[in-house]
Amino acid sequence: MAALCWVAMRAFLFTLISAALFTTAAATTVYKWVDDNGVVHYSDQPHENAQKVQLKAPQTYSAPKIDEDVSSPTRPAQPGPAYKSCQISQPTNDQMFTNTATVTAGVNLQPAARPGDQLVVTLDGQRVPGVPPEGGPFTISPVDRGTHSLQAIVQDSRGQAVCQSQSVTFHVRQPSAVTPGAAVPTAPGVPTAPTVPGVPRPRG
């Protein structure tokens, strides 16, 4: 019988201590006494001839605060300002070049090319090599006789066009291979580029 009482007292003590761990500090006092039969009792209420048993305050744990800036993904770099204009500065539209296979061209970008962007110039749909990435003058050679179109396109790092110029048309007139001395006709009212030094200017 005494053994059963002791088991019951241990169960009660365990329950009492567990409850005390989740209460305030004022409720951490337990009273212990022994009755006439030698049975030990525990209670949270005062009793005659009882002894106070002080329980330690429960330990608590607070998780550290996570910095939101560290956990948040890195924001991509913001692109530079948009292009106000990108245009072929030379040659001018319908400009005529005679007795030459070399044409000086140029591109004007406003503002300057952004990091990661590239400038592409096409002649009759074919990419022109040697174009400065920031724009400016460059040389196209050789250029066959006939009418040609020139266009500038700015592409971003993904190859998407972010600025595109108007297409400029120019003309190249060269002496005929069959009759080298024949005059090269010039369309009336069309501006003519300077002739190459040492080459006679064709007659109209």
Secondary structure, 3 states (H helix, E strand, C coil): CHHHHHHHHHHHHHHHHHHHHCCCHHHCEEEEEECCCCCEEEECCCCCCCEEEECCCCCCCCCCCCCHHHHCCCCCCCCCCCCCEEEEEECCCCEEEECCCCEEEEEEEECCCCCCCEEEEEECCEECCCCCCCCEEEEECCCCCEEEEEEEEEECCCCCEEEECCCEEEEEECCCCCCCCCCCCCCCCCCECCCCCCCCCCCC
